[in-house]
Amino acid sequence: MPQHFQASRRGLLFGAAAVSAGAFLTGCTSNESEDEKPAGNDQPAADDKPGKHVTIGFAGPQADHGWLNAINDNAKSRAGKYSDVTLESTEGSNDTAAQIGQIETLINKKVDVLVVLPADGKALTQVGLKAMRAGIPVVNLDRIFNSPQAYRCWVGGDNYGMGLNAGHYIGEKLKDKKNARVVELAGLDNLELTQQRTEGFDAALKNYPNIEKVARQAAEFTVESGQAKMAQLLQAQSKFDALWNHDDDQGVGALRAIEQAGRDDFLMVGGAGALAAFEAIEADDGVLKATVLYPPTMAASAIDLARALGQGKGVGGLAEFEIPSSVTCYSAVVDKENVGRYMPTGFK
């Protein structure tokens, strides 16, 4: 999986449909009289009704992974639902110089708002600053710029939360099993996101004294590496009760290795939210029982927030006049009980 840097986990936890959610605060009771309504009751909030036209520039990296392709699809699909939005998309690139040039082109076109998923957050910080100084607010998607001055709002996933929720799911499944053994198939170890996922996983497992993590292998977010590293885990560990795999794409390879080894004596939890994983969970005829989301729907939320910025509106359901400065998407656990709800969001 591509690199995702996590902003502060104190950021607001939000789902993909948050911006167009109803203003639930208006139903709260108050001791104030009708003549003394708080200002927040009258703030404009973004909704699905057409408003001021907004041109949004969208720049992302090359879609060389299923998750990144889903990011592009979510952004384009969301923008297409709004009659008051025009989306100016660049051709995705993993070359930082090329992406900087593409963003500068959007700046020169004077788009109203920019949504940027940088190939490298650090390397693209300066072009984010350039846009902000030109009066073009930037919605920084997932891979965070080095300076908060380079963006108006950050929207992204929760890598620590992925590990935490995976660990708690496995923990609850094994809490009554004596001397339970767990293994972990991680992603690229030189990426901060991988370290954060492992930290969250380990933190959750500490709540279950009967569970021991007995092995960990780092793969490379690819089918091939997932198969090779899982084969090594299976060979080294003749018995374990659960596996957490960080990424559903490498999980395809992991499942191949498991099938080739003829193993079905443990439960597996994946990560990210691929359609193939959802389908396997729904079929319930193998070891894969759940996956923890790193939702590509965050791109749709980024478009919602960019539209709200361009129209000078806040977020439905919140009292503030402005959109938040940070939105952290929740890493929900998807299993057989709720997979039908999430199936339309699965990426290929």
C-alpha positions as CSV (number, residue, x, y, z in Angstrom):
1,M,0.0,0.0,0.0
2,P,1.2,3.5,-0.7
3,Q,2.6,5.6,2.1
4,H,0.1,7.4,4.4
5,F,1.3,9.7,7.1
6,Q,-1.0,10.1,10.1
7,A,-1.9,13.5,11.4
8,S,-2.7,14.0,15.1
9,R,-5.1,11.3,16.3
10,R,-6.9,14.0,18.3
11,G,-8.3,15.2,15.0
12,L,-12.1,14.9,14.5
13,L,-13.2,11.4,13.7
14,F,-15.5,11.6,10.7
15,G,-17.1,9.3,8.1
16,A,-17.3,9.7,4.4
17,A,-20.8,11.1,4.4
18,A,-20.2,13.6,7.3
19,V,-20.4,16.8,5.3
20,S,-23.8,16.2,3.9
21,A,-25.2,14.8,7.2
22,G,-28.2,16.5,8.8
23,A,-27.7,19.1,11.4
24,F,-28.4,16.9,14.4
25,L,-27.5,19.7,16.9
26,T,-30.8,21.5,16.2
27,G,-32.7,18.9,18.1
28,C,-30.9,19.5,21.4
29,T,-32.9,21.1,24.2
30,S,-31.9,24.5,25.7
31,N,-32.8,26.8,28.5
32,E,-32.5,29.8,26.2
33,S,-35.6,31.6,25.1
34,E,-36.6,31.7,21.4
35,D,-35.6,35.3,21.2
36,E,-32.0,34.4,22.3
37,K,-31.0,31.8,19.8
38,P,-27.2,31.1,19.7
39,A,-25.5,32.3,16.5
40,G,-24.6,28.7,15.6
41,N,-28.3,27.9,14.9
42,D,-28.2,30.1,11.8
43,Q,-24.8,29.2,10.3
44,P,-24.9,28.0,6.7
45,A,-24.0,24.3,6.3
46,A,-23.0,22.4,3.2
47,D,-25.8,20.1,1.9
48,D,-26.8,18.5,-1.4
49,K,-28.7,21.5,-2.6
50,P,-27.0,23.4,-5.5
51,G,-25.2,26.6,-4.4
52,K,-22.3,28.7,-5.6
53,H,-20.3,27.1,-8.4
54,V,-16.9,25.7,-7.2
55,T,-14.0,24.6,-9.4
56,I,-12.0,22.0,-7.6
57,G,-8.5,21.0,-8.7
58,F,-7.6,17.4,-7.9
59,A,-4.1,16.1,-7.9
60,G,-3.1,12.6,-6.8
61,P,-0.3,10.1,-7.4
62,Q,-0.3,7.4,-10.0
63,A,-2.9,4.7,-9.3
64,D,-0.5,1.8,-9.1
65,H,-2.4,0.1,-6.2
66,G,-6.0,-0.7,-5.9
67,W,-6.5,1.7,-3.0
68,L,-5.1,4.6,-5.0
69,N,-7.3,3.8,-8.0
70,A,-10.3,3.8,-5.6
71,I,-9.1,7.3,-4.3
72,N,-9.4,8.7,-7.8
73,D,-12.7,7.0,-8.5
74,N,-14.2,8.3,-5.2
75,A,-13.1,11.8,-5.9
76,K,-14.5,11.9,-9.5
77,S,-17.7,10.1,-8.5
78,R,-18.4,12.5,-5.7
79,A,-17.7,15.6,-7.7
80,G,-20.0,14.3,-10.4
81,K,-23.0,14.2,-8.0
82,Y,-22.8,18.0,-7.6
83,S,-24.2,20.2,-10.3
84,D,-22.4,23.1,-8.8
85,V,-18.9,21.5,-8.9
86,T,-16.4,21.3,-11.8
87,L,-13.5,18.9,-11.2
88,E,-10.2,19.7,-12.8
89,S,-8.1,16.5,-12.5
90,T,-4.5,16.0,-13.2
91,E,-2.9,12.8,-14.6
92,G,-1.6,10.9,-11.6
93,S,2.1,10.8,-11.1
94,N,4.6,9.3,-8.6
95,D,7.3,11.7,-9.8
96,T,7.3,14.6,-7.3
97,A,8.6,17.1,-9.9
98,A,5.8,16.1,-12.3
99,Q,3.1,16.4,-9.6
100,I,4.4,19.8,-8.5
101,G,4.2,21.0,-12.1
102,Q,0.6,19.7,-12.4
103,I,-0.4,21.5,-9.2
104,E,1.2,24.7,-10.4
105,T,-0.9,24.4,-13.5
106,L,-4.0,24.2,-11.4
107,I,-2.9,27.2,-9.4
108,N,-2.3,29.2,-12.6
109,K,-5.9,28.2,-13.7
110,K,-7.1,29.8,-10.5
111,V,-9.2,26.9,-9.3
112,D,-11.3,27.7,-6.3
113,V,-10.0,24.9,-4.1
114,L,-7.3,22.3,-4.4
115,V,-7.5,18.7,-3.2
116,V,-4.0,17.1,-3.1
117,L,-2.9,13.6,-2.3
118,P,0.9,14.1,-2.6
119,A,3.2,11.4,-3.9
120,D,5.5,12.7,-1.1
121,G,4.1,15.0,1.6
122,K,7.4,16.5,2.5
123,A,8.5,17.1,-1.1
124,L,5.2,18.8,-2.1
125,T,4.9,21.1,1.0
126,Q,6.2,24.1,-0.9
127,V,3.7,23.9,-3.7
128,G,1.0,23.6,-1.0
129,L,2.3,26.8,0.6
130,K,2.3,28.4,-2.9
131,A,-1.4,27.6,-3.4
132,M,-2.4,28.9,0.1
133,R,-0.4,32.1,-0.5
134,A,-2.2,32.5,-3.8
135,G,-5.5,32.4,-1.9
136,I,-6.4,28.9,-3.0
137,P,-7.4,26.8,0.1
138,V,-5.9,23.3,0.0
139,V,-7.5,20.1,1.3
140,N,-4.5,17.8,2.0
141,L,-5.6,14.2,1.5
142,D,-3.9,11.5,3.6
143,R,-0.2,12.0,3.1
144,I,0.4,15.1,5.2
145,F,2.4,18.1,4.2
146,N,5.3,19.1,6.5
147,S,3.7,22.4,7.5
148,P,0.1,23.1,8.6
149,Q,0.5,26.4,6.7
150,A,0.4,24.4,3.4
151,Y,-3.2,23.3,3.8
152,R,-6.5,24.5,5.2
153,C,-7.8,21.0,6.1
154,W,-6.3,17.5,6.4
155,V,-8.4,14.5,5.7
156,G,-6.9,11.0,6.1
157,G,-6.9,7.6,7.7
158,D,-5.9,6.3,11.1
159,N,-3.1,3.7,10.9
160,Y,-2.8,3.3,14.6
161,G,-6.5,2.9,14.8
162,M,-6.3,0.1,12.2
163,G,-4.0,-1.9,14.3
164,L,-5.9,-1.1,17.5
165,N,-9.2,-2.3,16.0
166,A,-7.7,-5.4,14.4
167,G,-6.1,-6.3,17.8
168,H,-9.4,-5.8,19.7
169,Y,-11.3,-7.9,17.1
170,I,-8.9,-10.7,17.4
171,G,-8.7,-10.3,21.2
172,E,-12.4,-10.6,21.6
173,K,-12.5,-13.7,19.4
174,L,-9.7,-15.4,21.4
175,K,-10.3,-14.1,24.9
176,D,-11.5,-17.4,26.2
177,K,-8.8,-19.5,24.6
178,K,-5.9,-20.4,26.9
179,N,-2.4,-19.6,25.6
180,A,-3.7,-18.1,22.3
181,R,-1.0,-17.4,19.7
182,V,-1.2,-14.6,17.1
183,V,1.0,-13.8,14.1
184,E,1.3,-10.5,12.1
185,L,2.0,-10.0,8.4
186,A,3.0,-6.3,8.2
187,G,3.7,-4.0,5.3
188,L,6.9,-2.2,4.4
189,D,8.8,-1.7,7.6
190,N,10.5,1.5,6.6
191,L,7.2,3.3,6.3
192,E,5.8,5.2,9.3
193,L,2.3,3.9,8.6
194,T,3.5,0.3,9.1
195,Q,5.0,1.1,12.4
196,Q,1.9,2.9,13.5
197,R,-0.3,-0.1,12.6
198,T,1.9,-2.5,14.5
199,E,2.0,-0.1,17.5
200,G,-1.8,-0.1,17.6
201,F,-2.1,-3.8,17.2
202,D,0.4,-4.5,20.0
203,A,-1.4,-1.9,22.3
204,A,-4.7,-3.7,21.8
205,L,-3.3,-7.2,22.5
206,K,-2.0,-6.0,25.9
207,N,-5.6,-6.0,27.0
208,Y,-5.7,-9.8,26.5
209,P,-3.1,-11.5,28.8
210,N,-3.9,-14.9,27.4
211,I,-2.7,-13.9,23.9
212,E,0.9,-13.8,22.8
213,K,2.1,-12.5,19.4
214,V,4.6,-15.2,18.5
215,A,5.8,-14.0,15.0
216,R,5.9,-11.0,12.7
217,Q,6.9,-10.8,9.0
218,A,7.1,-7.6,6.9
219,A,5.9,-7.8,3.3
220,E,5.8,-5.1,0.7
221,F,2.1,-4.4,0.0
222,T,2.2,-6.6,-3.1
223,V,0.6,-10.0,-3.9
224,E,4.0,-11.6,-4.5
225,S,5.5,-10.5,-1.2
226,G,2.4,-11.4,0.7
227,Q,2.6,-15.0,-0.7
228,A,6.3,-15.3,0.0
229,K,6.3,-13.9,3.5
230,M,3.1,-15.8,4.5
231,A,4.7,-19.0,3.3
232,Q,7.7,-18.3,5.7
233,L,5.3,-17.6,8.6
234,L,3.5,-20.9,8.0
235,Q,6.7,-22.8,7.8
236,A,8.0,-21.3,11.0
237,Q,4.8,-21.5,13.0
238,S,3.1,-24.9,12.9
239,K,0.3,-23.7,15.1
240,F,-1.3,-20.3,15.8
241,D,-4.8,-19.0,16.3
242,A,-5.1,-15.7,14.4
243,L,-3.3,-13.7,11.8
244,W,-3.5,-10.0,11.1
245,N,-2.5,-8.9,7.6
246,H,-2.0,-5.2,7.1
247,D,-3.1,-4.9,3.5
248,D,-5.8,-6.7,1.5
249,D,-3.7,-6.6,-1.8
250,Q,-0.8,-8.5,-0.2
251,G,-3.5,-10.6,1.5
252,V,-4.4,-12.1,-1.9
253,G,-0.9,-13.6,-1.9
254,A,-1.1,-14.6,1.7
255,L,-4.3,-16.5,1.1
256,R,-2.6,-18.3,-1.8
257,A,0.2,-19.5,0.5
258,I,-2.4,-20.5,3.1
259,E,-4.3,-22.6,0.6
260,Q,-1.2,-24.2,-0.8
261,A,-0.1,-25.2,2.8
262,G,-3.6,-26.7,3.4
263,R,-4.0,-24.6,6.6
264,D,-7.5,-23.6,7.9
265,D,-6.8,-23.8,11.7
266,F,-6.8,-20.1,12.4
267,L,-8.8,-16.9,11.7
268,M,-7.4,-14.1,9.5
269,V,-8.1,-10.3,9.6
270,G,-7.1,-8.1,6.7
271,G,-6.7,-4.4,6.2
272,A,-7.8,-1.6,3.9
273,G,-11.1,-2.8,2.4
274,A,-10.6,-4.5,-1.0
275,L,-13.7,-5.9,-2.8
276,A,-12.0,-9.4,-3.0
277,A,-11.7,-9.4,0.8
278,F,-15.3,-8.3,1.3
279,E,-16.5,-11.1,-1.0
280,A,-14.4,-13.7,0.8
281,I,-15.8,-12.5,4.2
282,E,-19.3,-12.7,2.8
283,A,-18.7,-16.3,1.4
284,D,-17.3,-17.3,4.8
285,D,-15.7,-20.4,3.4
286,G,-12.1,-19.7,4.3
287,V,-9.9,-18.3,7.0
288,L,-10.5,-14.6,6.2
289,K,-13.2,-13.5,8.7
290,A,-12.8,-9.7,8.8
291,T,-10.9,-6.7,7.5
292,V,-10.1,-3.3,9.0
293,L,-10.8,-0.3,6.8
294,Y,-8.4,2.4,5.6
295,P,-11.3,3.9,3.6
296,P,-10.7,5.3,0.1
297,T,-14.0,7.1,0.6
298,M,-11.9,9.8,2.3
299,A,-11.4,11.2,-1.2
300,A,-15.2,11.7,-1.4
301,S,-15.1,13.5,1.9
302,A,-12.3,15.6,0.7
303,I,-14.4,16.7,-2.3
304,D,-17.3,17.5,0.1
305,L,-15.1,19.6,2.3
306,A,-13.5,21.4,-0.7
307,R,-17.0,22.2,-2.0
308,A,-18.0,23.6,1.5
309,L,-14.8,25.7,1.5
310,G,-15.5,27.1,-1.9
311,Q,-19.0,28.0,-0.9
312,G,-18.0,29.5,2.4
313,K,-20.1,27.0,4.4
314,G,-19.5,24.8,7.5
315,V,-20.3,21.2,8.1
316,G,-23.8,19.9,8.6
317,G,-24.2,18.7,12.2
318,L,-21.6,21.0,13.7
319,A,-22.1,24.5,15.1
320,E,-18.9,26.0,13.8
321,F,-19.1,28.4,10.8
322,E,-16.0,26.8,9.2
323,I,-15.1,23.3,8.3
324,P,-12.6,21.5,10.7
325,S,-8.9,21.7,10.2
326,S,-8.4,18.0,10.6
327,V,-10.6,15.0,9.8
328,T,-9.5,11.5,10.7
329,C,-11.5,8.7,9.1
330,Y,-12.5,5.8,11.4
331,S,-11.0,2.3,10.7
332,A,-14.2,0.2,11.0
333,V,-14.0,-3.6,11.3
334,V,-15.9,-5.3,8.5
335,D,-17.0,-8.9,9.1
336,K,-19.9,-11.1,8.0
337,E,-22.4,-9.1,10.1
338,N,-21.9,-5.8,8.3
339,V,-20.1,-6.6,5.0
340,G,-23.2,-6.0,3.0
341,R,-23.2,-2.4,4.0
342,Y,-19.6,-1.8,3.0
343,M,-19.6,-3.9,-0.2
344,P,-20.2,-0.9,-2.5
345,T,-17.0,0.8,-1.1
346,G,-14.7,-2.2,-1.8
347,F,-11.9,-1.4,-4.2
348,K,-10.5,-3.7,-6.9
